[in-house]
Amino acid sequence: MEIPWPKWMEYVVLGLSIGFGAIAYIVIDRFQKRRDDPAVQESS
């Protein structure tokens, strides 16, 4: 069963996936830095 996509929906989905990917990358990067950096653990 194929859903007929409007052309603009492709760009909306593409933009959302890029946005979610960027947010996920920032969150993961922040968590890894917090775990690796002892100075951040001492101050918290």
OpenMM code with the backbone's topology and positions (N, CA, C; nanometers):
from openmm import Vec3, app, unit

residues = "MET GLU ILE PRO TRP PRO LYS TRP MET GLU TYR VAL VAL LEU GLY LEU SER ILE GLY PHE GLY ALA ILE ALA TYR ILE VAL ILE ASP ARG PHE GLN LYS ARG ARG ASP ASP PRO ALA VAL GLN GLU SER SER".split()
positions = [
    Vec3(0.0853, -0.1200, 0.0000),
    Vec3(0.0000, 0.0000, 0.0000),
    Vec3(0.0885, 0.1245, 0.0000),
    Vec3(0.0816, 0.2015, -0.1049),
    Vec3(0.1634, 0.3226, -0.1139),
    Vec3(0.0801, 0.4455, -0.0851),
    Vec3(0.1347, 0.5331, -0.0015),
    Vec3(0.0679, 0.6599, 0.0292),
    Vec3(0.1193, 0.7646, -0.0687),
    Vec3(0.0320, 0.8329, -0.1407),
    Vec3(0.0797, 0.9387, -0.2313),
    Vec3(0.1265, 1.0612, -0.1533),
    Vec3(0.2568, 1.0818, -0.1475),
    Vec3(0.3125, 1.1949, -0.0731),
    Vec3(0.3021, 1.3221, -0.1559),
    Vec3(0.2568, 1.4314, -0.0950),
    Vec3(0.2787, 1.5614, -0.1606),
    Vec3(0.4285, 1.5929, -0.1619),
    Vec3(0.4717, 1.6708, -0.2605),
    Vec3(0.6151, 1.6978, -0.2738),
    Vec3(0.6692, 1.7704, -0.1506),
    Vec3(0.5903, 1.8622, -0.0924),
    Vec3(0.6412, 1.9373, 0.0232),
    Vec3(0.6559, 1.8484, 0.1456),
    Vec3(0.5778, 1.7388, 0.1528),
    Vec3(0.5900, 1.6496, 0.2686),
    Vec3(0.7279, 1.5844, 0.2725),
    Vec3(0.7854, 1.5575, 0.1553),
    Vec3(0.9199, 1.4994, 0.1549),
    Vec3(1.0196, 1.5929, 0.2213),
    Vec3(1.0068, 1.7230, 0.1925),
    Vec3(1.1001, 1.8189, 0.2530),
    Vec3(1.0738, 1.8345, 0.4025),
    Vec3(0.9466, 1.8253, 0.4436),
    Vec3(0.9151, 1.8337, 0.5869),
    Vec3(0.9777, 1.7157, 0.6612),
    Vec3(0.9608, 1.5950, 0.6063),
    Vec3(1.0177, 1.4758, 0.6710),
    Vec3(1.1700, 1.4838, 0.6736),
    Vec3(1.2284, 1.5292, 0.5620),
    Vec3(1.3739, 1.5418, 0.5558),
    Vec3(1.4239, 1.6426, 0.6589),
    Vec3(1.3566, 1.7563, 0.6697),
    Vec3(1.3971, 1.8582, 0.7668),
    Vec3(1.3834, 1.8086, 0.9102),
    Vec3(1.2743, 1.7371, 0.9380),
    Vec3(1.2552, 1.6849, 1.0731),
    Vec3(1.3632, 1.5828, 1.1075),
    Vec3(1.3950, 1.4945, 1.0141),
    Vec3(1.4961, 1.3927, 1.0429),
    Vec3(1.6326, 1.4567, 1.0653),
    Vec3(1.6648, 1.5606, 0.9878),
    Vec3(1.7920, 1.6310, 1.0096),
    Vec3(1.7905, 1.7002, 1.1460),
    Vec3(1.6787, 1.7623, 1.1811),
    Vec3(1.6679, 1.8302, 1.3104),
    Vec3(1.6818, 1.7327, 1.4264),
    Vec3(1.6124, 1.6189, 1.4173),
    Vec3(1.6226, 1.5198, 1.5245),
    Vec3(1.7644, 1.4638, 1.5336),
    Vec3(1.8267, 1.4413, 1.4196),
    Vec3(1.9638, 1.3914, 1.4198),
    Vec3(2.0596, 1.4890, 1.4854),
    Vec3(2.0418, 1.6183, 1.4565),
    Vec3(2.1297, 1.7195, 1.5151),
    Vec3(2.1092, 1.7274, 1.6658),
    Vec3(1.9825, 1.7241, 1.7102),
    Vec3(1.9543, 1.7308, 1.8542),
    Vec3(2.0118, 1.6080, 1.9245),
    Vec3(1.9916, 1.4904, 1.8659),
    Vec3(2.0441, 1.3678, 1.9264),
    Vec3(2.1965, 1.3731, 1.9352),
    Vec3(2.2614, 1.4240, 1.8291),
    Vec3(2.4074, 1.4331, 1.8290),
    Vec3(2.4557, 1.5270, 1.9389),
    Vec3(2.3892, 1.6409, 1.9574),
    Vec3(2.4298, 1.7374, 2.0604),
    Vec3(2.4122, 1.6762, 2.1990),
    Vec3(2.2988, 1.6083, 2.2214),
    Vec3(2.2729, 1.5491, 2.3530),
    Vec3(2.3751, 1.4402, 2.3837),
    Vec3(2.4007, 1.3519, 2.2871),
    Vec3(2.4978, 1.2433, 2.3091),
    Vec3(2.6368, 1.3011, 2.3328),
    Vec3(2.6741, 1.4023, 2.2542),
    Vec3(2.8055, 1.4642, 2.2691),
    Vec3(2.8201, 1.5258, 2.4078),
    Vec3(2.7135, 1.5875, 2.4574),
    Vec3(2.7189, 1.6509, 2.5892),
    Vec3(2.7328, 1.5456, 2.6986),
    Vec3(2.6586, 1.4339, 2.6853),
    Vec3(2.6679, 1.3280, 2.7858),
    Vec3(2.8072, 1.2657, 2.7859),
    Vec3(2.8660, 1.2447, 2.6686),
    Vec3(2.9996, 1.1852, 2.6641),
    Vec3(3.1025, 1.2789, 2.7257),
    Vec3(3.0915, 1.4084, 2.6993),
    Vec3(3.1859, 1.5032, 2.7588),
    Vec3(3.1721, 1.5039, 2.9110),
    Vec3(3.0489, 1.4980, 2.9599),
    Vec3(3.0271, 1.5007, 3.1049),
    Vec3(3.0888, 1.3765, 3.1689),
    Vec3(3.0793, 1.2616, 3.1014),
    Vec3(3.1336, 1.1387, 3.1584),
    Vec3(3.2860, 1.1391, 3.1530),
    Vec3(3.3440, 1.1951, 3.0460),
    Vec3(3.4895, 1.1889, 3.0279),
    Vec3(3.5637, 1.2948, 3.1089),
    Vec3(3.4976, 1.4083, 3.1364),
    Vec3(3.5673, 1.5212, 3.1988),
    Vec3(3.5520, 1.5149, 3.3505),
    Vec3(3.6590, 1.4906, 3.4265),
    Vec3(3.6466, 1.4827, 3.5734),
    Vec3(3.6129, 1.6166, 3.6361),
    Vec3(3.6519, 1.7280, 3.5742),
    Vec3(3.6238, 1.8595, 3.6314),
    Vec3(3.4736, 1.8855, 3.6346),
    Vec3(3.4019, 1.8387, 3.5326),
    Vec3(3.2575, 1.8599, 3.5291),
    Vec3(3.1910, 1.7779, 3.6391),
    Vec3(3.2415, 1.6571, 3.6652),
    Vec3(3.1813, 1.5739, 3.7690),
    Vec3(3.2048, 1.6341, 3.9076),
    Vec3(3.3211, 1.6953, 3.9310),
    Vec3(3.3488, 1.7540, 4.0618),
    Vec3(3.2576, 1.8727, 4.0898),
    Vec3(3.2333, 1.9563, 3.9878),
    Vec3(3.1560, 2.0779, 4.0108),
    Vec3(3.0083, 2.0476, 4.0313),
    Vec3(2.9578, 1.9347, 3.9755),
    Vec3(2.8145, 1.9081, 3.9861),
    Vec3(2.7814, 1.8477, 4.1220),
] * unit.nanometer
topology = app.Topology()
chain = topology.addChain("A")
for resn in residues:
    res = topology.addResidue(resn, chain)
    for name in ("N", "CA", "C"):
        topology.addAtom(name, app.Element.getBySymbol(name[0]), res)
